[in-house]
Amino acid sequence: MDYVFNQEAITRDWIEHECRKAEARGEARGEARGEARGRTEGKTEAQLALIANLMRSMSLTSDVAMEALNIPLEDRAHYAEQLARQNA
């Protein structure tokens, strides 16, 4: 029994298949990055709300509020900048 293969069709199908696989991998990576970014933004928003609540309810400065919340020193400038934007 002899089989006749259409090499062009096989190659085209293989390329399409590989493209779909690559696209799916790219979408999965994009979704993971989006989810991570969403978690980071959510954490930032929650921290900002906590800082603002402490400042308002206890008449604290932002520095003292961040100290009370144990926010790392390297993150405090970022939060101070975000609070200034919110209050502008």
Buried (B, 14 or more C-beta within 10 A) or exposed (E): EEEEEEEEEEEEEEEEEEEEEEEEEEEEEEEEEEEEEEEEEEEBEEBBEBBBEBBEEEEBEBEBBBBEEEBEEEEBEEBBEBBEEEEE
